Amino acid sequence: MDSLNSANSAVEITDHDEPVAVLMSYKNYVALTAKASANLAPSKPKKPNLLGSIVINSDLEAASAKLADRFKSEVDDSAENL
């Protein structure tokens, strides 16, 4: 085991020329699993292209004015109740 650690190598155990186990140092194991997990980490999903997916069927200027009037009315009512 000490020679595996100092030689920075691994030993393959085979059964009829088929690998069945690998012996390696803990340091090499940590490095190997870190590399493997970095490759498995999900990448950020691509944002869908929503350009042209929304169609506005109303007059935005009129809706904005109506909302502003309603907001002013609510503020005035709140001020009177204080």
Beta strands, then each sheet from edge to edge (+ up, - down):
strand 1: 10-15
strand 2: 18-24
sheet 1: 1+ 2-
end
